[in-house]
């Protein structure tokens, strides 16, 4: 079910106002873009920055967007202790960096803090709940889970310098509570995005929006690496790769179904159409691979395969893509470590 934000505002307008402190954790291509849009809209947004801190503190962020270029100079911090407690935390970390979450969230969160994750793949909400317990903010995973909102962002953006984000297409966000049905706060968070000029929907099922995003993420992230520097235009222009992408998309829909999520098969054509207007867009996984960084292999490729197989569905195409990219990631990281060892 998709909820109408405009109707909800007219009925509970006072409940829709969110004036608290917002912390951005993972200020990369996704986190910095949405954080910048929220900041430009007048919200109290603070950025936790690990790469390019001095540059960003001095010059701010430059957003080169298909919706219009702008620059901001928001408050930035190199340590979570300096940023301090937040009312809302927006997590944009790459999933392979989730092991940092306990040390990051501890100084930022209170028992009343709402944590919104727009990370890719499956399993991030569970990891955040465990991190909130490990750092002592909550006493149990069940308690922590009530403070988490999951979301997906269909966004074409790349960080070309520590403080420069290029936004080339799309950007809509979908939100759902990790536990239970949407609450007033869910709509309040959605309204933040809407007021910042970002299309945003509230959904009943987090699982549905996660699997829906995976219908695109699995083939285009995976093939972007496995097919050797294959951006979206390359994949769609090659008949064999295009057919492979479509077949994987259909298989993801089947995997979602055995996990209790019914997705319309017309989603495949819809997402192919959205991809065709992206041009030569590189997925985040392709960019990370080419830059020698770790990949979100498990969250985007591995966990969906495991959940499908736990339900008795073998997901052969998804499994093969996962195996290939996992091996390529392992070899790349091993080669980098050996190279660094020799140079030192």
C-alpha positions as CSV (number, residue, x, y, z in Angstrom):
1,X,0.0,0.0,0.0
2,X,1.2,3.5,-0.9
3,X,0.1,6.3,1.5
4,X,-0.7,9.8,0.3
5,X,1.4,12.3,2.1
6,X,-0.7,15.2,1.1
7,X,-3.9,13.7,2.6
8,X,-2.0,12.9,5.8
9,X,-0.7,16.5,6.1
10,X,-4.2,18.0,5.8
11,X,-5.5,15.7,8.6
12,X,-2.6,15.9,11.1
13,X,-0.7,19.0,10.1
14,X,0.8,19.7,13.5
15,X,2.2,16.1,13.8
16,X,4.0,16.6,10.5
17,X,6.4,19.2,11.7
18,X,9.9,17.8,12.3
19,X,12.3,20.4,13.6
20,X,15.0,18.3,15.3
21,X,18.7,17.8,14.7
22,X,19.5,15.6,11.8
23,X,22.8,13.7,11.5
24,X,24.1,12.3,8.2
25,X,26.2,9.2,8.7
26,X,27.9,8.1,5.4
27,X,28.2,11.4,3.5
28,X,29.0,9.9,0.2
29,X,27.2,10.1,-3.2
30,X,23.9,9.3,-1.5
31,X,24.2,10.7,2.0
32,X,25.7,14.0,1.0
33,X,23.2,14.5,-1.8
34,X,20.1,14.0,0.4
35,X,21.7,15.7,3.3
36,X,22.5,18.7,1.2
37,X,18.9,18.9,-0.1
38,X,17.6,18.7,3.4
39,X,20.0,21.4,4.6
40,X,19.1,23.7,1.7
41,X,15.5,23.3,2.6
42,X,16.2,24.9,6.0
43,X,16.6,21.8,8.2
44,X,19.2,21.5,11.0
45,X,21.5,19.0,9.3
46,X,25.0,18.0,10.5
47,X,27.4,15.8,8.5
48,X,29.8,13.2,9.9
49,X,32.7,13.2,7.4
50,X,35.6,10.8,7.2
51,X,37.0,11.6,3.7
52,X,38.0,15.2,2.9
53,X,37.0,16.7,6.2
54,X,39.2,19.8,6.0
55,X,38.2,20.4,2.4
56,X,34.5,20.2,3.1
57,X,34.8,22.3,6.3
58,X,36.5,25.1,4.3
59,X,34.6,24.9,1.0
60,X,31.4,23.0,1.8
61,X,29.6,20.8,-0.7
62,X,29.1,21.4,-4.4
63,X,26.0,19.6,-5.8
64,X,25.9,19.5,-9.6
65,X,22.4,18.3,-10.2
66,X,20.0,17.7,-13.1
67,X,17.5,19.5,-10.8
68,X,19.8,22.6,-10.5
69,X,23.3,23.1,-9.2
70,X,23.9,24.6,-5.7
71,X,26.5,24.8,-3.0
72,X,26.1,24.6,0.8
73,X,28.5,25.1,3.7
74,X,26.9,23.0,6.5
75,X,28.4,22.0,9.9
76,X,30.7,19.0,9.5
77,X,32.5,16.8,12.0
78,X,35.3,14.2,11.8
79,X,34.2,12.4,15.0
80,X,30.7,11.3,16.2
81,X,31.5,12.6,19.7
82,X,31.8,16.1,18.2
83,X,28.5,15.9,16.3
84,X,26.6,14.8,19.4
85,X,23.1,13.6,20.0
86,X,20.6,13.7,17.1
87,X,16.8,13.5,16.8
88,X,17.1,11.8,13.4
89,X,20.0,9.9,11.9
90,X,20.2,9.3,8.2
91,X,22.5,6.3,7.4
92,X,24.0,6.2,4.0
93,X,27.1,4.1,4.8
94,X,28.1,1.4,2.4
95,X,27.0,-1.9,3.9
96,X,30.5,-3.3,4.0
97,X,31.3,-0.5,6.6
98,X,28.4,-1.6,9.0
99,X,30.9,-2.9,11.5
100,X,31.6,0.8,12.4
101,X,28.0,1.4,13.4
102,X,28.3,0.7,17.2
103,X,31.1,3.2,17.6
104,X,29.3,5.8,15.4
105,X,25.8,5.5,16.7
106,X,26.6,5.4,20.4
107,X,27.6,9.1,20.6
108,X,24.7,10.2,18.2
109,X,21.7,8.3,19.4
110,X,19.3,8.4,22.3
111,X,16.5,6.0,23.1
112,X,14.2,8.4,21.3
113,X,16.4,8.9,18.2
114,X,14.9,7.7,14.9
115,X,17.3,6.0,12.6
116,X,16.6,6.0,8.9
117,X,18.7,3.8,6.6
118,X,18.8,4.3,2.9
119,X,21.5,1.6,2.4
120,X,21.4,-0.9,-0.3
121,X,20.5,-4.6,0.0
122,X,19.1,-6.7,2.8
123,X,19.9,-7.0,6.5
124,X,20.9,-3.4,7.3
125,X,18.0,-2.7,9.6
126,X,18.9,-5.8,11.7
127,X,22.5,-4.7,11.8
128,X,21.6,-1.2,13.0
129,X,19.3,-2.7,15.7
130,X,22.1,-4.9,17.0
131,X,24.5,-1.9,16.9
132,X,22.2,0.2,19.0
133,X,22.1,-2.5,21.6
134,X,25.9,-3.1,21.5
135,X,26.6,0.6,22.1
136,X,24.2,0.7,25.0
137,X,21.5,3.0,23.5
138,X,18.9,0.3,23.8
139,X,18.5,-2.7,26.0
140,X,17.2,-5.2,23.4
141,X,17.0,-5.6,19.6
142,X,13.3,-5.6,19.8
143,X,13.4,-2.2,21.5
144,X,15.9,-0.8,19.1
145,X,14.0,-2.1,16.1
146,X,11.0,0.2,16.9
147,X,13.2,3.2,16.3
148,X,14.3,2.2,12.8
149,X,12.8,3.3,9.5
150,X,14.0,1.5,6.3
151,X,14.1,3.1,2.9
152,X,15.3,2.9,-0.6
153,X,16.6,5.6,-2.9
154,X,16.4,5.3,-6.7
155,X,19.2,7.8,-7.3
156,X,21.8,8.3,-10.0
157,X,24.6,10.2,-8.2
158,X,28.4,9.9,-8.0
159,X,31.0,11.6,-5.8
160,X,33.7,12.8,-8.1
161,X,35.6,14.7,-5.4
162,X,35.2,14.6,-1.6
163,X,33.0,17.7,-1.7
164,X,31.5,17.4,-5.2
165,X,28.4,15.3,-6.0
166,X,27.1,14.8,-9.5
167,X,23.3,14.0,-9.6
168,X,22.4,12.9,-13.1
169,X,18.9,11.3,-12.8
170,X,16.1,10.2,-10.6
171,X,16.2,10.5,-6.8
172,X,12.9,9.3,-5.4
173,X,12.7,7.8,-1.9
174,X,10.4,5.1,-0.4
175,X,10.1,4.6,3.4
176,X,8.6,2.0,5.6
177,X,8.8,1.2,9.3
178,X,11.1,-1.7,10.2
179,X,8.6,-2.9,12.7
180,X,4.8,-2.4,12.3
181,X,2.8,0.0,10.2
182,X,3.6,3.6,9.3
183,X,3.5,6.0,12.2
184,X,3.1,9.8,12.4
185,X,6.9,10.0,12.5
186,X,7.2,8.0,9.2
187,X,5.1,10.6,7.4
188,X,7.0,13.4,9.2
189,X,10.3,12.1,7.8
190,X,8.7,11.7,4.3
191,X,7.6,15.3,4.5
192,X,11.2,16.4,5.1
193,X,12.1,14.9,1.8
194,X,9.0,16.4,0.1
195,X,9.7,19.8,1.4
196,X,13.3,19.5,0.0
197,X,11.9,18.8,-3.4
198,X,12.5,15.0,-3.3
199,X,9.7,12.7,-4.3
200,X,8.9,10.4,-1.4
201,X,6.4,7.7,-0.7
202,X,5.5,5.9,2.5
203,X,4.8,2.2,2.1
204,X,3.3,-0.5,4.4
205,X,5.9,-3.1,3.7
206,X,9.6,-2.6,4.1
207,X,10.3,-6.0,2.6
208,X,8.4,-5.0,-0.6
209,X,10.4,-1.8,-1.2
210,X,13.7,-3.6,-0.4
211,X,13.0,-6.4,-2.9
212,X,11.7,-3.9,-5.5
213,X,15.0,-2.0,-5.4
214,X,16.9,-5.3,-5.6
215,X,15.2,-6.0,-9.0
216,X,17.4,-3.2,-10.3
217,X,20.4,-3.4,-7.9
218,X,21.2,-7.1,-8.4
219,X,21.6,-7.2,-12.2
220,X,23.1,-3.7,-12.8
221,X,25.4,-3.7,-9.8
222,X,26.5,-7.3,-10.4
223,X,26.9,-7.2,-14.1
224,X,28.6,-3.8,-13.9
225,X,31.5,-5.7,-12.2
226,X,31.2,-9.3,-13.6
227,X,30.9,-8.0,-17.3
228,X,34.1,-5.9,-16.8
229,X,33.4,-2.2,-16.7
230,X,29.9,-2.5,-18.0
231,X,27.9,0.6,-17.2
232,X,24.1,0.7,-17.7
233,X,24.4,1.8,-21.3
234,X,26.8,-1.0,-22.1
235,X,24.6,-3.6,-20.5
236,X,21.5,-2.4,-22.4
237,X,23.2,-2.0,-25.7
238,X,24.6,-5.6,-25.7
239,X,21.9,-8.0,-26.6
240,X,23.3,-10.9,-24.5
241,X,23.9,-8.7,-21.4
242,X,20.5,-7.0,-21.8
243,X,18.8,-10.4,-21.9
244,X,20.8,-11.6,-18.9
245,X,19.8,-8.5,-17.0
246,X,16.1,-9.0,-17.7
247,X,16.3,-12.7,-16.8
248,X,18.0,-11.9,-13.5
249,X,15.3,-9.2,-12.8
250,X,12.6,-11.8,-13.3
251,X,14.4,-14.2,-11.0
252,X,14.6,-11.5,-8.3
253,X,10.9,-11.1,-8.6
254,X,10.5,-14.9,-8.1
255,X,12.8,-14.8,-5.1
256,X,10.8,-12.0,-3.6
257,X,7.6,-14.0,-4.1
258,X,8.9,-17.0,-2.1
259,X,9.8,-14.5,0.6
260,X,6.2,-13.3,0.8
261,X,6.5,-10.2,-1.5
262,X,4.4,-10.1,-4.6
263,X,5.9,-7.7,-7.2
264,X,4.3,-6.9,-10.5
265,X,6.3,-8.4,-13.4
266,X,5.7,-5.1,-15.3
267,X,8.3,-3.7,-12.9
268,X,11.0,-5.1,-15.2
269,X,9.9,-3.0,-18.2
270,X,9.4,0.0,-16.0
271,X,13.0,-0.3,-14.5
272,X,14.5,-0.9,-18.0
273,X,12.8,2.3,-19.2
274,X,14.2,4.2,-16.2
275,X,17.7,2.8,-16.9
276,X,17.6,3.7,-20.6
277,X,17.5,7.5,-19.7
278,X,20.6,7.1,-17.3
279,X,23.1,7.1,-20.2
280,X,26.5,5.7,-19.3
281,X,25.8,5.4,-15.6
282,X,28.1,3.4,-13.4
283,X,26.6,1.6,-10.5
284,X,28.1,2.2,-7.0
285,X,29.5,-1.4,-7.1
286,X,31.2,-0.8,-10.4
287,X,32.7,2.5,-9.2
288,X,33.9,0.8,-6.0
289,X,35.5,-2.1,-7.9
290,X,37.3,0.2,-10.3
291,X,38.6,2.3,-7.4
292,X,39.8,-0.8,-5.5
293,X,37.4,-0.4,-2.6
294,X,35.4,-3.3,-1.0
295,X,32.1,-4.1,-2.5
296,X,28.6,-4.5,-1.0
297,X,28.6,-8.1,-2.2
298,X,26.8,-9.6,0.7
299,X,24.1,-7.1,1.2
300,X,23.2,-6.7,-2.4
301,X,24.0,-10.1,-3.9
302,X,24.6,-12.6,-1.1
303,X,21.8,-12.1,1.4
304,X,19.0,-12.1,-1.3
305,X,20.4,-15.5,-2.6
306,X,20.5,-16.9,1.0
307,X,17.0,-15.8,1.7
308,X,15.7,-17.3,-1.5
309,X,17.4,-20.6,-0.9
310,X,16.2,-20.7,2.7
311,X,12.7,-20.8,1.1
312,X,13.6,-23.6,-1.3
313,X,14.2,-21.4,-4.4
314,X,17.7,-22.0,-5.9
315,X,17.9,-18.7,-7.7
316,X,20.6,-20.0,-10.1
317,X,21.3,-16.8,-12.0
318,X,21.5,-14.7,-8.8
319,X,23.7,-17.3,-7.2
320,X,26.1,-17.4,-10.2
321,X,26.3,-13.6,-10.3
322,X,27.0,-13.5,-6.5
323,X,29.7,-16.2,-6.8
324,X,31.5,-14.4,-9.6
325,X,31.4,-11.0,-8.0
326,X,32.4,-12.3,-4.6
327,X,35.4,-14.0,-6.1
328,X,36.4,-10.9,-8.1
329,X,36.1,-8.8,-4.9
330,X,38.2,-11.3,-2.9
331,X,40.9,-11.3,-5.5
332,X,41.0,-7.6,-5.9
333,X,41.3,-7.0,-2.1
334,X,44.0,-9.7,-1.8
335,X,46.0,-8.2,-4.7
336,X,45.7,-4.7,-3.1
337,X,46.8,-6.0,0.3
338,X,49.8,-7.8,-1.3
339,X,50.7,-4.6,-3.2
340,X,50.5,-2.5,-0.1
341,X,52.6,-5.1,1.8
342,X,55.4,-5.0,-0.8
343,X,55.4,-1.2,-1.0
344,X,55.8,-0.9,2.8
